[in-house]
C-alpha cells in the first residue's frame, strides 16, 4: 500500500499531485533483503488502449546499464 498526502488538485484536468508519506507491503512479497519482489507481488497495470489489465514482473533489462551500450 502507498499512503499519499494531497499536494494539489486541478479541477479542470482532474490532475492530482500527491506526496508519498508511507509505503508498506506484506512480508510474503519481500525478498531475502527485505525489498519487494515483483514476481511475488505480481503488480497489475491498466492497458487503456486494449481495455485490459496486465500483470507486471518480467525483467527485460538492467536499469542504468543497458542504455550505456547506445553511446
PyMOL Python script that loads the backbone (N, CA, C, O; Angstrom):
from pymol import cmd

cmd.read_pdbstr("""\
ATOM      1  N   UNK A   1       0.845  -1.176   0.000  1.00  0.00           N
ATOM      2  CA  UNK A   1       0.000   0.000   0.000  1.00  0.00           C
ATOM      3  C   UNK A   1       0.888   1.235   0.000  1.00  0.00           C
ATOM      4  O   UNK A   1       1.965   1.247   0.595  1.00  0.00           O
ATOM      5  N   UNK A   2       0.420   2.262  -0.672  1.00  0.00           N
ATOM      6  CA  UNK A   2       1.128   3.534  -0.714  1.00  0.00           C
ATOM      7  C   UNK A   2       0.209   4.589  -0.107  1.00  0.00           C
ATOM      8  O   UNK A   2      -0.912   4.788  -0.575  1.00  0.00           O
ATOM      9  N   UNK A   3       0.683   5.257   0.927  1.00  0.00           N
ATOM     10  CA  UNK A   3      -0.083   6.319   1.580  1.00  0.00           C
ATOM     11  C   UNK A   3       0.438   7.653   1.070  1.00  0.00           C
ATOM     12  O   UNK A   3       1.637   7.926   1.129  1.00  0.00           O
ATOM     13  N   UNK A   4      -0.474   8.486   0.567  1.00  0.00           N
ATOM     14  CA  UNK A   4      -0.087   9.778  -0.001  1.00  0.00           C
ATOM     15  C   UNK A   4      -0.832  10.920   0.680  1.00  0.00           C
ATOM     16  O   UNK A   4      -1.917  10.740   1.231  1.00  0.00           O
ATOM     17  N   UNK A   5      -0.220  12.093   0.626  1.00  0.00           N
ATOM     18  CA  UNK A   5      -0.856  13.322   1.090  1.00  0.00           C
ATOM     19  C   UNK A   5      -1.107  14.170  -0.159  1.00  0.00           C
ATOM     20  O   UNK A   5      -0.213  14.331  -0.989  1.00  0.00           O
ATOM     21  N   UNK A   6      -2.307  14.705  -0.292  1.00  0.00           N
ATOM     22  CA  UNK A   6      -2.659  15.523  -1.446  1.00  0.00           C
ATOM     23  C   UNK A   6      -1.886  16.833  -1.409  1.00  0.00           C
ATOM     24  O   UNK A   6      -1.948  17.577  -0.430  1.00  0.00           O
ATOM     25  N   UNK A   7      -1.157  17.107  -2.489  1.00  0.00           N
ATOM     26  CA  UNK A   7      -0.393  18.343  -2.605  1.00  0.00           C
ATOM     27  C   UNK A   7      -1.194  19.368  -3.392  1.00  0.00           C
ATOM     28  O   UNK A   7      -1.291  20.528  -2.994  1.00  0.00           O
ATOM     29  N   UNK A   8      -1.771  18.933  -4.521  1.00  0.00           N
ATOM     30  CA  UNK A   8      -2.587  19.847  -5.323  1.00  0.00           C
ATOM     31  C   UNK A   8      -3.576  19.046  -6.161  1.00  0.00           C
ATOM     32  O   UNK A   8      -3.366  17.868  -6.450  1.00  0.00           O
ATOM     33  N   UNK A   9      -4.661  19.721  -6.544  1.00  0.00           N
ATOM     34  CA  UNK A   9      -5.679  19.108  -7.392  1.00  0.00           C
ATOM     35  C   UNK A   9      -6.192  20.160  -8.353  1.00  0.00           C
ATOM     36  O   UNK A   9      -6.596  21.244  -7.933  1.00  0.00           O
ATOM     37  N   UNK A  10      -6.179  19.847  -9.651  1.00  0.00           N
ATOM     38  CA  UNK A  10      -6.676  20.742 -10.689  1.00  0.00           C
ATOM     39  C   UNK A  10      -8.041  20.235 -11.137  1.00  0.00           C
ATOM     40  O   UNK A  10      -8.136  19.199 -11.794  1.00  0.00           O
ATOM     41  N   UNK A  11      -9.097  20.961 -10.782  1.00  0.00           N
ATOM     42  CA  UNK A  11     -10.462  20.530 -11.113  1.00  0.00           C
ATOM     43  C   UNK A  11     -10.693  20.455 -12.625  1.00  0.00           C
ATOM     44  O   UNK A  11     -11.448  19.604 -13.097  1.00  0.00           O
ATOM     45  N   UNK A  12     -10.050  21.336 -13.377  1.00  0.00           N
ATOM     46  CA  UNK A  12     -10.262  21.377 -14.825  1.00  0.00           C
ATOM     47  C   UNK A  12      -9.749  20.115 -15.518  1.00  0.00           C
ATOM     48  O   UNK A  12     -10.430  19.554 -16.376  1.00  0.00           O
ATOM     49  N   UNK A  13      -8.560  19.674 -15.148  1.00  0.00           N
ATOM     50  CA  UNK A  13      -7.966  18.497 -15.794  1.00  0.00           C
ATOM     51  C   UNK A  13      -8.129  17.223 -14.961  1.00  0.00           C
ATOM     52  O   UNK A  13      -7.798  16.131 -15.422  1.00  0.00           O
ATOM     53  N   UNK A  14      -8.638  17.367 -13.735  1.00  0.00           N
ATOM     54  CA  UNK A  14      -8.753  16.247 -12.778  1.00  0.00           C
ATOM     55  C   UNK A  14      -7.380  15.672 -12.425  1.00  0.00           C
ATOM     56  O   UNK A  14      -7.275  14.514 -12.023  1.00  0.00           O
ATOM     57  N   UNK A  15      -6.345  16.470 -12.572  1.00  0.00           N
ATOM     58  CA  UNK A  15      -4.983  16.033 -12.255  1.00  0.00           C
ATOM     59  C   UNK A  15      -4.704  16.293 -10.783  1.00  0.00           C
ATOM     60  O   UNK A  15      -4.949  17.383 -10.266  1.00  0.00           O
ATOM     61  N   UNK A  16      -4.190  15.272 -10.128  1.00  0.00           N
ATOM     62  CA  UNK A  16      -3.805  15.470  -8.739  1.00  0.00           C
ATOM     63  C   UNK A  16      -2.345  15.117  -8.557  1.00  0.00           C
ATOM     64  O   UNK A  16      -1.807  14.256  -9.253  1.00  0.00           O
ATOM     65  N   UNK A  17      -1.718  15.787  -7.621  1.00  0.00           N
ATOM     66  CA  UNK A  17      -0.321  15.548  -7.277  1.00  0.00           C
ATOM     67  C   UNK A  17      -0.295  15.183  -5.802  1.00  0.00           C
ATOM     68  O   UNK A  17      -0.872  15.877  -4.965  1.00  0.00           O
ATOM     69  N   UNK A  18       0.377  14.095  -5.500  1.00  0.00           N
ATOM     70  CA  UNK A  18       0.466  13.653  -4.116  1.00  0.00           C
ATOM     71  C   UNK A  18       1.901  13.467  -3.684  1.00  0.00           C
ATOM     72  O   UNK A  18       2.796  13.291  -4.510  1.00  0.00           O
ATOM     73  N   UNK A  19       2.112  13.508  -2.388  1.00  0.00           N
ATOM     74  CA  UNK A  19       3.420  13.248  -1.794  1.00  0.00           C
ATOM     75  C   UNK A  19       3.334  11.909  -1.068  1.00  0.00           C
ATOM     76  O   UNK A  19       2.471  11.720  -0.211  1.00  0.00           O
ATOM     77  N   UNK A  20       4.222  10.984  -1.408  1.00  0.00           N
ATOM     78  CA  UNK A  20       4.226   9.683  -0.747  1.00  0.00           C
ATOM     79  C   UNK A  20       4.754   9.870   0.670  1.00  0.00           C
ATOM     80  O   UNK A  20       5.846  10.400   0.877  1.00  0.00           O
ATOM     81  N   UNK A  21       3.952   9.422   1.652  1.00  0.00           N
ATOM     82  CA  UNK A  21       4.356   9.569   3.051  1.00  0.00           C
ATOM     83  C   UNK A  21       4.626   8.229   3.730  1.00  0.00           C
ATOM     84  O   UNK A  21       5.258   8.190   4.785  1.00  0.00           O
ATOM     85  N   UNK A  22       4.151   7.125   3.134  1.00  0.00           N
ATOM     86  CA  UNK A  22       4.394   5.812   3.734  1.00  0.00           C
ATOM     87  C   UNK A  22       4.165   4.732   2.684  1.00  0.00           C
ATOM     88  O   UNK A  22       3.265   4.840   1.851  1.00  0.00           O
ATOM     89  N   UNK A  23       4.987   3.692   2.734  1.00  0.00           N
ATOM     90  CA  UNK A  23       4.832   2.531   1.864  1.00  0.00           C
ATOM     91  C   UNK A  23       4.938   1.300   2.751  1.00  0.00           C
ATOM     92  O   UNK A  23       5.845   1.201   3.577  1.00  0.00           O
ATOM     93  N   UNK A  24       4.015   0.363   2.583  1.00  0.00           N
ATOM     94  CA  UNK A  24       4.104  -0.880   3.351  1.00  0.00           C
ATOM     95  C   UNK A  24       3.709  -2.048   2.450  1.00  0.00           C
ATOM     96  O   UNK A  24       2.936  -1.892   1.505  1.00  0.00           O
ATOM     97  N   UNK A  25       4.255  -3.213   2.763  1.00  0.00           N
ATOM     98  CA  UNK A  25       3.979  -4.416   1.975  1.00  0.00           C
ATOM     99  C   UNK A  25       3.931  -5.617   2.902  1.00  0.00           C
ATOM    100  O   UNK A  25       4.615  -5.653   3.925  1.00  0.00           O
ATOM    101  N   UNK A  26       3.129  -6.586   2.544  1.00  0.00           N
ATOM    102  CA  UNK A  26       3.058  -7.829   3.296  1.00  0.00           C
ATOM    103  C   UNK A  26       4.393  -8.560   3.164  1.00  0.00           C
ATOM    104  O   UNK A  26       5.009  -8.543   2.098  1.00  0.00           O
ATOM    105  N   UNK A  27       4.835  -9.194   4.232  1.00  0.00           N
ATOM    106  CA  UNK A  27       6.125  -9.893   4.220  1.00  0.00           C
ATOM    107  C   UNK A  27       6.195 -10.985   3.162  1.00  0.00           C
ATOM    108  O   UNK A  27       7.289 -11.356   2.737  1.00  0.00           O
ATOM    109  N   UNK A  28       5.055 -11.505   2.730  1.00  0.00           N
ATOM    110  CA  UNK A  28       5.044 -12.589   1.738  1.00  0.00           C
ATOM    111  C   UNK A  28       5.534 -12.143   0.364  1.00  0.00           C
ATOM    112  O   UNK A  28       5.846 -12.989  -0.474  1.00  0.00           O
ATOM    113  N   UNK A  29       5.612 -10.820   0.110  1.00  0.00           N
ATOM    114  CA  UNK A  29       6.079 -10.339  -1.194  1.00  0.00           C
ATOM    115  C   UNK A  29       7.495  -9.771  -1.126  1.00  0.00           C
ATOM    116  O   UNK A  29       7.963  -9.163  -2.089  1.00  0.00           O
ATOM    117  N   UNK A  30       8.178  -9.962   0.000  1.00  0.00           N
ATOM    118  CA  UNK A  30       9.542  -9.453   0.154  1.00  0.00           C
ATOM    119  C   UNK A  30      10.572 -10.524  -0.173  1.00  0.00           C
ATOM    120  O   UNK A  30      10.337 -11.717   0.018  1.00  0.00           O
ATOM    121  N   UNK A  31      11.737 -10.065  -0.678  1.00  0.00           N
ATOM    122  CA  UNK A  31      12.840 -10.993  -0.931  1.00  0.00           C
ATOM    123  C   UNK A  31      13.699 -11.120   0.328  1.00  0.00           C
ATOM    124  O   UNK A  31      13.348 -10.580   1.377  1.00  0.00           O
ATOM    125  N   UNK A  32      14.810 -11.823   0.226  1.00  0.00           N
ATOM    126  CA  UNK A  32      15.682 -12.060   1.382  1.00  0.00           C
ATOM    127  C   UNK A  32      16.289 -10.770   1.931  1.00  0.00           C
ATOM    128  O   UNK A  32      16.661 -10.712   3.103  1.00  0.00           O
ATOM    129  N   UNK A  33      16.391  -9.732   1.089  1.00  0.00           N
ATOM    130  CA  UNK A  33      16.945  -8.450   1.523  1.00  0.00           C
ATOM    131  C   UNK A  33      15.866  -7.504   2.060  1.00  0.00           C
ATOM    132  O   UNK A  33      16.166  -6.366   2.420  1.00  0.00           O
ATOM    133  N   UNK A  34      14.618  -7.967   2.114  1.00  0.00           N
ATOM    134  CA  UNK A  34      13.530  -7.138   2.624  1.00  0.00           C
ATOM    135  C   UNK A  34      12.957  -6.172   1.613  1.00  0.00           C
ATOM    136  O   UNK A  34      12.214  -5.262   1.980  1.00  0.00           O
ATOM    137  N   UNK A  35      13.291  -6.354   0.339  1.00  0.00           N
ATOM    138  CA  UNK A  35      12.769  -5.494  -0.727  1.00  0.00           C
ATOM    139  C   UNK A  35      11.633  -6.211  -1.444  1.00  0.00           C
ATOM    140  O   UNK A  35      11.568  -7.440  -1.454  1.00  0.00           O
ATOM    141  N   UNK A  36      10.735  -5.426  -2.047  1.00  0.00           N
ATOM    142  CA  UNK A  36       9.607  -6.016  -2.764  1.00  0.00           C
ATOM    143  C   UNK A  36      10.110  -6.775  -3.983  1.00  0.00           C
ATOM    144  O   UNK A  36      10.889  -6.247  -4.777  1.00  0.00           O
ATOM    145  N   UNK A  37       9.664  -8.011  -4.125  1.00  0.00           N
ATOM    146  CA  UNK A  37       9.987  -8.868  -5.265  1.00  0.00           C
ATOM    147  C   UNK A  37       8.799  -8.808  -6.224  1.00  0.00           C
ATOM    148  O   UNK A  37       7.738  -9.352  -5.916  1.00  0.00           O
ATOM    149  N   UNK A  38       8.957  -8.148  -7.399  1.00  0.00           N
ATOM    150  CA  UNK A  38       7.834  -8.018  -8.331  1.00  0.00           C
ATOM    151  C   UNK A  38       7.214  -9.350  -8.739  1.00  0.00           C
ATOM    152  O   UNK A  38       6.009  -9.418  -8.983  1.00  0.00           O
ATOM    153  N   UNK A  39       8.015 -10.404  -8.817  1.00  0.00           N
ATOM    154  CA  UNK A  39       7.471 -11.715  -9.193  1.00  0.00           C
ATOM    155  C   UNK A  39       6.519 -12.237  -8.122  1.00  0.00           C
ATOM    156  O   UNK A  39       5.537 -12.909  -8.440  1.00  0.00           O
ATOM    157  N   UNK A  40       6.800 -11.933  -6.860  1.00  0.00           N
ATOM    158  CA  UNK A  40       5.910 -12.345  -5.773  1.00  0.00           C
ATOM    159  C   UNK A  40       4.704 -11.416  -5.666  1.00  0.00           C
ATOM    160  O   UNK A  40       3.594 -11.864  -5.378  1.00  0.00           O
ATOM    161  N   UNK A  41       4.919 -10.137  -5.895  1.00  0.00           N
ATOM    162  CA  UNK A  41       3.848  -9.149  -5.784  1.00  0.00           C
ATOM    163  C   UNK A  41       2.849  -9.270  -6.927  1.00  0.00           C
ATOM    164  O   UNK A  41       1.641  -9.141  -6.725  1.00  0.00           O
ATOM    165  N   UNK A  42       3.368  -9.522  -8.138  1.00  0.00           N
ATOM    166  CA  UNK A  42       2.548  -9.601  -9.345  1.00  0.00           C
ATOM    167  C   UNK A  42       1.666  -8.364  -9.528  1.00  0.00           C
ATOM    168  O   UNK A  42       0.442  -8.478  -9.584  1.00  0.00           O
ATOM    169  N   UNK A  43       2.290  -7.173  -9.623  1.00  0.00           N
ATOM    170  CA  UNK A  43       1.504  -5.949  -9.770  1.00  0.00           C
ATOM    171  C   UNK A  43       0.729  -5.942 -11.082  1.00  0.00           C
ATOM    172  O   UNK A  43       1.149  -6.542 -12.072  1.00  0.00           O
ATOM    173  N   UNK A  44      -0.397  -5.259 -11.070  1.00  0.00           N
ATOM    174  CA  UNK A  44      -1.288  -5.191 -12.228  1.00  0.00           C
ATOM    175  C   UNK A  44      -1.289  -3.762 -12.750  1.00  0.00           C
ATOM    176  O   UNK A  44      -1.332  -2.807 -11.974  1.00  0.00           O
ATOM    177  N   UNK A  45      -1.240  -3.621 -14.080  1.00  0.00           N
ATOM    178  CA  UNK A  45      -1.342  -2.303 -14.692  1.00  0.00           C
ATOM    179  C   UNK A  45      -2.469  -2.314 -15.714  1.00  0.00           C
ATOM    180  O   UNK A  45      -2.855  -3.366 -16.224  1.00  0.00           O
ATOM    181  N   UNK A  46      -2.989  -1.127 -16.006  1.00  0.00           N
ATOM    182  CA  UNK A  46      -4.077  -0.976 -16.970  1.00  0.00           C
ATOM    183  C   UNK A  46      -3.511  -0.639 -18.338  1.00  0.00           C
ATOM    184  O   UNK A  46      -2.672   0.254 -18.462  1.00  0.00           O
ATOM    185  N   UNK A  47      -3.961  -1.345 -19.362  1.00  0.00           N
ATOM    186  CA  UNK A  47      -3.655  -1.033 -20.757  1.00  0.00           C
ATOM    187  C   UNK A  47      -4.929  -0.436 -21.341  1.00  0.00           C
ATOM    188  O   UNK A  47      -5.788  -1.177 -21.820  1.00  0.00           O
ATOM    189  N   UNK A  48      -5.072   0.906 -21.311  1.00  0.00           N
ATOM    190  CA  UNK A  48      -6.322   1.519 -21.750  1.00  0.00           C
ATOM    191  C   UNK A  48      -6.581   1.388 -23.249  1.00  0.00           C
ATOM    192  O   UNK A  48      -7.731   1.468 -23.681  1.00  0.00           O
ATOM    193  N   UNK A  49      -5.543   1.191 -24.041  1.00  0.00           N
ATOM    194  CA  UNK A  49      -5.728   1.060 -25.489  1.00  0.00           C
ATOM    195  C   UNK A  49      -6.418  -0.250 -25.848  1.00  0.00           C
ATOM    196  O   UNK A  49      -7.147  -0.319 -26.838  1.00  0.00           O
ATOM    197  N   UNK A  50      -6.191  -1.283 -25.050  1.00  0.00           N
ATOM    198  CA  UNK A  50      -6.781  -2.594 -25.323  1.00  0.00           C
ATOM    199  C   UNK A  50      -7.791  -3.021 -24.264  1.00  0.00           C
ATOM    200  O   UNK A  50      -8.230  -4.171 -24.246  1.00  0.00           O
ATOM    201  N   UNK A  51      -8.158  -2.087 -23.377  1.00  0.00           N
ATOM    202  CA  UNK A  51      -9.115  -2.384 -22.303  1.00  0.00           C
ATOM    203  C   UNK A  51      -8.745  -3.669 -21.579  1.00  0.00           C
ATOM    204  O   UNK A  51      -9.559  -4.582 -21.442  1.00  0.00           O
ATOM    205  N   UNK A  52      -7.494  -3.721 -21.116  1.00  0.00           N
ATOM    206  CA  UNK A  52      -7.002  -4.943 -20.480  1.00  0.00           C
ATOM    207  C   UNK A  52      -6.154  -4.604 -19.264  1.00  0.00           C
ATOM    208  O   UNK A  52      -5.563  -3.527 -19.176  1.00  0.00           O
ATOM    209  N   UNK A  53      -6.108  -5.540 -18.337  1.00  0.00           N
ATOM    210  CA  UNK A  53      -5.197  -5.466 -17.200  1.00  0.00           C
ATOM    211  C   UNK A  53      -4.050  -6.429 -17.468  1.00  0.00           C
ATOM    212  O   UNK A  53      -4.268  -7.553 -17.921  1.00  0.00           O
ATOM    213  N   UNK A  54      -2.832  -5.988 -17.189  1.00  0.00           N
ATOM    214  CA  UNK A  54      -1.648  -6.795 -17.443  1.00  0.00           C
ATOM    215  C   UNK A  54      -0.879  -7.014 -16.147  1.00  0.00           C
ATOM    216  O   UNK A  54      -0.771  -6.104 -15.325  1.00  0.00           O
ATOM    217  N   UNK A  55      -0.349  -8.209 -15.964  1.00  0.00           N
ATOM    218  CA  UNK A  55       0.499  -8.495 -14.817  1.00  0.00           C
ATOM    219  C   UNK A  55       1.918  -8.079 -15.164  1.00  0.00           C
ATOM    220  O   UNK A  55       2.438  -8.446 -16.218  1.00  0.00           O
ATOM    221  N   UNK A  56       2.541  -7.320 -14.286  1.00  0.00           N
ATOM    222  CA  UNK A  56       3.899  -6.829 -14.480  1.00  0.00           C
ATOM    223  C   UNK A  56       4.850  -7.726 -13.696  1.00  0.00           C
ATOM    224  O   UNK A  56       4.479  -8.247 -12.645  1.00  0.00           O
ATOM    225  N   UNK A  57       6.063  -7.913 -14.190  1.00  0.00           N
ATOM    226  CA  UNK A  57       7.005  -8.684 -13.396  1.00  0.00           C
ATOM    227  C   UNK A  57       8.191  -9.249 -14.142  1.00  0.00           C
ATOM    228  O   UNK A  57       9.196  -9.581 -13.514  1.00  0.00           O
ATOM    229  N   UNK A  58       8.119  -9.372 -15.461  1.00  0.00           N
ATOM    230  CA  UNK A  58       9.230  -9.956 -16.208  1.00  0.00           C
ATOM    231  C   UNK A  58      10.351  -8.938 -16.369  1.00  0.00           C
ATOM    232  O   UNK A  58      10.108  -7.811 -16.800  1.00  0.00           O
ATOM    233  N   UNK A  59      11.568  -9.323 -16.031  1.00  0.00           N
ATOM    234  CA  UNK A  59      12.722  -8.447 -16.207  1.00  0.00           C
ATOM    235  C   UNK A  59      13.077  -8.410 -17.688  1.00  0.00           C
ATOM    236  O   UNK A  59      13.211  -9.449 -18.334  1.00  0.00           O
ATOM    237  N   UNK A  60      13.227  -7.190 -18.218  1.00  0.00           N
ATOM    238  CA  UNK A  60      13.553  -7.043 -19.632  1.00  0.00           C
ATOM    239  C   UNK A  60      14.883  -6.333 -19.856  1.00  0.00           C
ATOM    240  O   UNK A  60      15.312  -6.182 -21.000  1.00  0.00           O
ATOM    241  N   UNK A  61      15.543  -5.894 -18.786  1.00  0.00           N
ATOM    242  CA  UNK A  61      16.823  -5.229 -18.942  1.00  0.00           C
ATOM    243  C   UNK A  61      17.386  -4.808 -17.603  1.00  0.00           C
ATOM    244  O   UNK A  61      16.780  -5.033 -16.555  1.00  0.00           O
ATOM    245  N   UNK A  62      18.558  -4.194 -17.652  1.00  0.00           N
ATOM    246  CA  UNK A  62      19.250  -3.728 -16.453  1.00  0.00           C
ATOM    247  C   UNK A  62      19.232  -2.203 -16.415  1.00  0.00           C
ATOM    248  O   UNK A  62      19.804  -1.542 -17.282  1.00  0.00           O
ATOM    249  N   UNK A  63      18.568  -1.655 -15.399  1.00  0.00           N
ATOM    250  CA  UNK A  63      18.462  -0.207 -15.263  1.00  0.00           C
ATOM    251  C   UNK A  63      19.840   0.427 -15.104  1.00  0.00           C
ATOM    252  O   UNK A  63      20.710  -0.112 -14.421  1.00  0.00           O
ATOM    253  N   UNK A  64      20.019   1.558 -15.735  1.00  0.00           N
ATOM    254  CA  UNK A  64      21.241   2.363 -15.664  1.00  0.00           C
ATOM    255  C   UNK A  64      22.453   1.680 -16.290  1.00  0.00           C
ATOM    256  O   UNK A  64      23.568   2.186 -16.166  1.00  0.00           O
ATOM    257  N   UNK A  65      22.263   0.554 -16.952  1.00  0.00           N
ATOM    258  CA  UNK A  65      23.373  -0.146 -17.598  1.00  0.00           C
ATOM    259  C   UNK A  65      23.131  -0.339 -19.090  1.00  0.00           C
ATOM    260  O   UNK A  65      24.002  -0.020 -19.900  1.00  0.00           O
ATOM    261  N   UNK A  66      21.977  -0.849 -19.460  1.00  0.00           N
ATOM    262  CA  UNK A  66      21.717  -1.198 -20.856  1.00  0.00           C
ATOM    263  C   UNK A  66      21.815   0.001 -21.792  1.00  0.00           C
ATOM    264  O   UNK A  66      22.264  -0.143 -22.929  1.00  0.00           O
ATOM    265  N   UNK A  67      21.407   1.175 -21.336  1.00  0.00           N
ATOM    266  CA  UNK A  67      21.466   2.366 -22.174  1.00  0.00           C
ATOM    267  C   UNK A  67      22.879   2.816 -22.486  1.00  0.00           C
ATOM    268  O   UNK A  67      23.097   3.498 -23.488  1.00  0.00           O
ATOM    269  N   UNK A  68      23.836   2.457 -21.662  1.00  0.00           N
ATOM    270  CA  UNK A  68      25.230   2.851 -21.883  1.00  0.00           C
ATOM    271  C   UNK A  68      25.776   2.259 -23.176  1.00  0.00           C
ATOM    272  O   UNK A  68      26.687   2.827 -23.778  1.00  0.00           O
ATOM    273  N   UNK A  69      25.232   1.132 -23.606  1.00  0.00           N
ATOM    274  CA  UNK A  69      25.688   0.480 -24.838  1.00  0.00           C
ATOM    275  C   UNK A  69      25.348   1.303 -26.073  1.00  0.00           C
ATOM    276  O   UNK A  69      25.924   1.082 -27.138  1.00  0.00           O
ATOM    277  N   UNK A  70      24.413   2.254 -25.945  1.00  0.00           N
ATOM    278  CA  UNK A  70      23.973   3.055 -27.081  1.00  0.00           C
ATOM    279  C   UNK A  70      24.867   4.258 -27.333  1.00  0.00           C
ATOM    280  O   UNK A  70      24.730   4.919 -28.362  1.00  0.00           O
ATOM    281  N   UNK A  71      25.779   4.554 -26.417  1.00  0.00           N
ATOM    282  CA  UNK A  71      26.656   5.725 -26.571  1.00  0.00           C
ATOM    283  C   UNK A  71      27.710   5.493 -27.614  1.00  0.00           C
ATOM    284  O   UNK A  71      28.530   6.375 -27.869  1.00  0.00           O
TER     285      UNK A  71
END
""", "prot")
cmd.dss("prot")
cmd.show_as("cartoon", "prot")
cmd.util.cbc("prot")
cmd.orient("prot")
